[in-house]
Amino acid sequence: MSISHPERDWRREVVEKLNELTALPRGWDGYHARAVRFDTANFALQMLEHICPADSPAPQIVPGTKGDLQVEWHSENGEVELDVLGPYRVEGWFADDETGPEGVEFRLKSDFTLAAEWVRKVTEPAFAATAAA
């Protein structure tokens, strides 16, 4: 018996992006921005392991100027944005046809069930969303 990570289509791309962002030099934005902190990147990866289906597309990941990062999905089903400020400190936003363009904001610390539901909704293929309706 061995312990292993489940195969996830998006994992390699996400790990490469997080490694790139943690290696940014100070001032990467032309001012005084910091690289994404390792603990923040590591937490983001763990969070994604719990909220993303194995076959979902990789999220867009962009650095913040304070060592944080933004994890985003945008599709015809809706949008999810998770601002990972640090371990167990996530501010998010979700919008779809039901919420309207203003969407809803939320804060997460340890229970990411709501984020997982929204990521599934946004990343599921359009035909599956239509069939479910």
Backbone as CSV, one residue per row, in Angstrom:
resi,resn,N_x,N_y,N_z,CA_x,CA_y,CA_z,C_x,C_y,C_z
1,MET,0.848,-1.166,0.000,0.000,0.000,0.000,0.899,1.236,0.000
2,SER,0.505,2.232,-0.754,1.278,3.469,-0.781,0.345,4.668,-0.826
3,ILE,0.851,5.768,-0.388,0.102,7.016,-0.410,0.517,7.763,-1.663
4,SER,-0.451,8.269,-2.400,-0.125,9.027,-3.604,-1.174,10.100,-3.825
5,HIS,-0.813,11.067,-4.639,-1.755,12.112,-5.014,-2.644,11.592,-6.132
6,PRO,-3.930,11.912,-6.089,-4.763,11.513,-7.217,-4.334,12.273,-8.469
7,GLU,-4.504,11.645,-9.605,-4.154,12.309,-10.857,-5.132,13.456,-11.100
8,ARG,-4.604,14.605,-11.358,-5.428,15.782,-11.630,-4.879,16.454,-12.887
9,ASP,-5.759,16.702,-13.836,-5.345,17.276,-15.115,-4.643,18.628,-14.945
10,TRP,-5.034,19.398,-13.970,-4.562,20.770,-13.810,-3.318,20.887,-12.921
11,ARG,-2.954,19.842,-12.192,-1.937,19.949,-11.141,-0.562,20.400,-11.636
12,ARG,-0.043,19.792,-12.699,1.297,20.140,-13.176,1.377,21.632,-13.559
13,GLU,0.375,22.103,-14.278,0.356,23.507,-14.692,0.319,24.442,-13.481
14,VAL,-0.475,24.092,-12.487,-0.586,24.919,-11.278,0.726,24.929,-10.501
15,VAL,1.344,23.777,-10.313,2.613,23.698,-9.575,3.685,24.518,-10.288
16,GLU,3.774,24.418,-11.603,4.759,25.205,-12.349,4.519,26.701,-12.159
17,LYS,3.260,27.127,-12.219,2.935,28.544,-12.047,3.266,29.008,-10.626
18,LEU,2.932,28.202,-9.628,3.233,28.592,-8.246,4.741,28.675,-8.011
19,ASN,5.501,27.752,-8.580,6.962,27.823,-8.460,7.503,29.094,-9.112
20,GLU,6.945,29.442,-10.250,7.348,30.679,-10.940,7.049,31.910,-10.080
21,LEU,5.882,31.941,-9.466,5.478,33.107,-8.681,6.255,33.238,-7.372
22,THR,6.648,32.121,-6.771,7.435,32.209,-5.537,8.883,32.607,-5.824
23,ALA,9.305,32.502,-7.082,10.679,32.867,-7.456,10.796,34.297,-7.992
24,LEU,9.704,35.031,-8.024,9.762,36.405,-8.525,10.705,37.247,-7.663
25,PRO,11.454,38.164,-8.275,12.317,39.041,-7.474,11.495,40.144,-6.804
26,ARG,12.004,40.653,-5.713,11.338,41.789,-5.070,11.280,42.934,-6.070
27,GLY,10.144,43.571,-6.152,9.969,44.660,-7.103,9.615,44.195,-8.503
28,TRP,9.115,42.968,-8.641,8.780,42.406,-9.957,7.783,43.266,-10.716
29,ASP,7.021,44.099,-10.015,6.021,44.947,-10.660,6.569,46.314,-11.051
30,GLY,7.884,46.528,-10.833,8.469,47.836,-11.116,8.446,48.761,-9.908
31,TYR,7.868,48.285,-8.822,7.807,49.070,-7.584,8.404,48.236,-6.452
32,HIS,7.611,47.884,-5.448,8.140,47.153,-4.295,7.404,45.843,-4.026
33,ALA,6.793,45.279,-5.037,6.021,44.044,-4.843,6.909,42.906,-4.380
34,ARG,6.311,42.046,-3.550,7.018,40.867,-3.063,6.611,39.648,-3.886
35,ALA,7.468,38.651,-3.905,7.110,37.371,-4.523,5.996,36.740,-3.700
36,VAL,5.258,35.840,-4.303,4.254,35.090,-3.560,4.976,34.282,-2.492
37,ARG,4.492,34.362,-1.266,5.116,33.636,-0.171,4.931,32.136,-0.365
38,PHE,5.933,31.360,0.009,5.871,29.909,-0.143,4.695,29.326,0.618
39,ASP,4.466,29.783,1.857,3.363,29.218,2.635,2.011,29.518,1.997
40,THR,1.897,30.669,1.357,0.665,31.024,0.653,0.478,30.141,-0.576
41,ALA,1.544,29.949,-1.356,1.476,29.094,-2.547,1.160,27.654,-2.159
42,ASN,1.795,27.159,-1.114,1.564,25.795,-0.659,0.121,25.618,-0.187
43,PHE,-0.383,26.584,0.559,-1.774,26.526,0.998,-2.718,26.560,-0.200
44,ALA,-2.438,27.413,-1.179,-3.293,27.494,-2.372,-3.359,26.149,-3.083
45,LEU,-2.227,25.467,-3.202,-2.212,24.160,-3.843,-3.052,23.158,-3.046
46,GLN,-2.904,23.147,-1.733,-3.703,22.249,-0.893,-5.190,22.562,-1.021
47,MET,-5.532,23.840,-1.045,-6.918,24.261,-1.205,-7.468,23.755,-2.536
48,LEU,-6.685,23.931,-3.608,-7.125,23.493,-4.932,-7.317,21.979,-4.983
49,GLU,-6.463,21.238,-4.285,-6.608,19.778,-4.231,-7.972,19.386,-3.658
50,HIS,-8.508,20.212,-2.778,-9.779,19.901,-2.135,-10.990,20.451,-2.883
51,ILE,-10.833,21.527,-3.629,-12.021,22.149,-4.235,-12.160,21.913,-5.732
52,CYS,-11.115,21.445,-6.405,-11.164,21.277,-7.861,-11.389,19.833,-8.262
53,PRO,-12.352,19.609,-9.138,-12.489,18.266,-9.697,-11.217,17.890,-10.461
54,ALA,-10.939,16.600,-10.542,-9.716,16.130,-11.195,-9.617,16.566,-12.643
55,ASP,-10.753,16.663,-13.326,-10.725,16.996,-14.744,-11.059,18.455,-15.042
56,SER,-11.077,19.300,-14.022,-11.389,20.713,-14.255,-10.209,21.406,-14.928
57,PRO,-10.482,22.504,-15.612,-9.369,23.254,-16.195,-8.544,23.928,-15.097
58,ALA,-7.288,24.155,-15.392,-6.431,24.864,-14.438,-6.941,26.290,-14.274
59,PRO,-6.894,26.808,-13.065,-7.301,28.200,-12.875,-6.220,29.141,-13.391
60,GLN,-6.607,30.366,-13.633,-5.627,31.414,-13.878,-5.094,31.814,-12.505
61,ILE,-3.789,32.011,-12.406,-3.188,32.395,-11.134,-2.291,33.589,-11.378
62,VAL,-2.537,34.665,-10.642,-1.740,35.881,-10.788,-1.253,36.332,-9.414
63,PRO,-0.064,36.918,-9.372,0.470,37.360,-8.081,-0.135,38.674,-7.628
64,GLY,-0.229,38.824,-6.320,-0.569,40.101,-5.726,0.725,40.788,-5.313
65,THR,0.660,42.036,-4.985,1.877,42.788,-4.655,2.345,42.602,-3.214
66,LYS,1.542,41.920,-2.379,1.881,41.751,-0.966,2.243,40.311,-0.624
67,GLY,2.637,39.527,-1.633,2.976,38.134,-1.390,1.774,37.217,-1.461
68,ASP,0.613,37.754,-1.847,-0.609,36.970,-1.977,-0.789,36.541,-3.431
69,LEU,-1.883,35.852,-3.715,-2.153,35.499,-5.099,-3.641,35.384,-5.346
70,GLN,-4.008,35.546,-6.597,-5.393,35.466,-7.041,-5.546,34.213,-7.896
71,VAL,-6.554,33.402,-7.576,-6.859,32.173,-8.309,-8.240,32.383,-8.929
72,GLU,-8.338,32.231,-10.265,-9.571,32.601,-10.956,-9.999,31.583,-12.002
73,TRP,-11.318,31.468,-12.157,-11.927,30.723,-13.254,-12.988,31.621,-13.858
74,HIS,-13.013,31.703,-15.167,-14.024,32.481,-15.894,-14.557,31.598,-17.014
75,SER,-15.861,31.398,-17.040,-16.463,30.586,-18.097,-17.859,31.120,-18.384
76,GLU,-18.512,30.524,-19.366,-19.879,30.943,-19.669,-20.838,30.562,-18.548
77,ASN,-20.426,29.675,-17.649,-21.263,29.280,-16.509,-21.167,30.261,-15.345
78,GLY,-20.113,31.068,-15.297,-19.929,32.006,-14.195,-18.466,32.297,-13.943
79,GLU,-18.201,32.942,-12.824,-16.842,33.339,-12.465,-16.605,33.095,-10.978
80,VAL,-15.397,32.641,-10.662,-14.954,32.488,-9.276,-13.586,33.143,-9.173
81,GLU,-13.412,33.986,-8.167,-12.115,34.594,-7.884,-11.807,34.371,-6.413
82,LEU,-10.657,33.779,-6.147,-10.213,33.528,-4.773,-8.919,34.272,-4.537
83,ASP,-8.931,35.230,-3.631,-7.738,35.979,-3.273,-7.135,35.301,-2.049
84,VAL,-6.046,34.574,-2.258,-5.392,33.836,-1.188,-4.394,34.778,-0.518
85,LEU,-4.783,35.316,0.626,-3.965,36.286,1.349,-2.869,35.604,2.151
86,GLY,-3.119,34.367,2.532,-2.190,33.563,3.324,-2.897,32.288,3.705
87,PRO,-2.221,31.395,4.415,-2.876,30.170,4.847,-4.132,30.472,5.662
88,TYR,-5.231,29.843,5.273,-6.522,29.962,5.941,-7.078,31.385,5.934
89,ARG,-6.663,32.170,4.967,-7.179,33.543,4.790,-7.469,33.748,3.309
90,VAL,-8.719,33.497,2.930,-9.114,33.589,1.533,-10.362,34.459,1.428
91,GLU,-10.296,35.443,0.547,-11.462,36.259,0.232,-11.880,35.893,-1.180
92,GLY,-13.161,35.688,-1.381,-13.608,35.227,-2.680,-14.782,36.000,-3.216
93,TRP,-15.035,35.755,-4.495,-16.157,36.359,-5.194,-16.672,35.352,-6.209
94,PHE,-17.993,35.246,-6.305,-18.641,34.330,-7.237,-19.768,35.059,-7.942
95,ALA,-19.881,34.858,-9.253,-20.986,35.441,-10.013,-21.437,34.460,-11.078
96,ASP,-22.749,34.394,-11.267,-23.332,33.614,-12.355,-24.655,34.276,-12.718
97,ASP,-25.468,33.630,-13.532,-26.752,34.209,-13.948,-27.677,34.461,-12.765
98,GLU,-27.604,33.607,-11.747,-28.482,33.760,-10.586,-28.083,34.936,-9.706
99,THR,-26.785,35.167,-9.529,-26.335,36.256,-8.651,-26.320,37.592,-9.371
100,GLY,-26.244,37.565,-10.693,-26.107,38.790,-11.469,-24.656,39.230,-11.490
101,PRO,-24.353,40.299,-12.217,-22.962,40.709,-12.393,-22.273,41.181,-11.114
102,GLU,-23.035,41.598,-10.099,-22.400,42.023,-8.847,-21.897,40.830,-8.038
103,GLY,-22.495,39.658,-8.251,-22.030,38.451,-7.584,-22.182,38.513,-6.079
104,VAL,-21.488,37.603,-5.412,-21.475,37.566,-3.957,-20.030,37.440,-3.485
105,GLU,-19.744,38.107,-2.384,-18.411,38.036,-1.790,-18.464,37.122,-0.573
106,PHE,-17.323,36.509,-0.262,-17.266,35.614,0.883,-15.844,35.551,1.421
107,ARG,-15.721,35.156,2.684,-14.418,34.923,3.327,-14.376,33.483,3.772
108,LEU,-13.233,32.861,3.563,-13.060,31.460,3.928,-11.827,31.309,4.806
109,LYS,-11.919,30.424,5.784,-10.774,30.137,6.649,-10.416,28.660,6.592
110,SER,-11.390,27.805,6.846,-11.080,26.373,6.857,-12.121,25.520,6.144
111,ASP,-13.341,26.000,5.980,-14.375,25.250,5.281,-14.515,25.814,3.871
112,PHE,-14.069,25.022,2.899,-14.073,25.472,1.515,-15.154,24.783,0.685
113,THR,-16.174,24.256,1.357,-17.257,23.555,0.672,-17.952,24.456,-0.336
114,LEU,-18.259,25.675,0.050,-18.941,26.616,-0.839,-18.089,26.917,-2.066
115,ALA,-16.795,27.141,-1.862,-15.896,27.403,-2.991,-15.849,26.198,-3.921
116,ALA,-15.837,24.990,-3.365,-15.816,23.772,-4.183,-17.072,23.674,-5.041
117,GLU,-18.229,23.988,-4.473,-19.483,23.957,-5.234,-19.428,24.955,-6.384
118,TRP,-18.936,26.149,-6.116,-18.901,27.178,-7.143,-17.878,26.858,-8.232
119,VAL,-16.734,26.319,-7.842,-15.736,25.932,-8.846,-16.309,24.841,-9.749
120,ARG,-16.985,23.856,-9.167,-17.610,22.806,-9.985,-18.620,23.408,-10.955
121,LYS,-19.436,24.323,-10.448,-20.467,24.941,-11.291,-19.839,25.715,-12.453
122,VAL,-18.791,26.446,-12.172,-18.156,27.275,-13.198,-17.349,26.442,-14.186
123,THR,-16.751,25.343,-13.726,-15.857,24.579,-14.595,-16.518,23.400,-15.296
124,GLU,-17.736,23.055,-14.906,-18.367,21.927,-15.596,-18.671,22.331,-17.039
125,PRO,-18.595,21.382,-17.939,-18.866,21.690,-19.346,-20.265,22.286,-19.517
126,ALA,-20.396,23.180,-20.464,-21.669,23.883,-20.688,-22.800,22.888,-20.953
127,PHE,-22.536,21.797,-21.656,-23.603,20.821,-21.933,-24.095,20.155,-20.664
128,ALA,-23.228,19.959,-19.688,-23.643,19.350,-18.423,-24.514,20.337,-17.645
129,ALA,-24.158,21.620,-17.678,-24.931,22.632,-16.979,-26.317,22.759,-17.614
130,THR,-26.393,22.676,-18.920,-27.673,22.767,-19.617,-28.529,21.547,-19.304
131,ALA,-27.943,20.369,-19.291,-28.681,19.142,-19.013,-29.230,19.141,-17.594
132,ALA,-28.486,19.728,-16.649,-28.903,19.749,-15.247,-30.042,20.719,-15.007
133,ALA,-30.182,21.695,-15.879,-31.202,22.732,-15.684,-32.601,22.276,-15.985
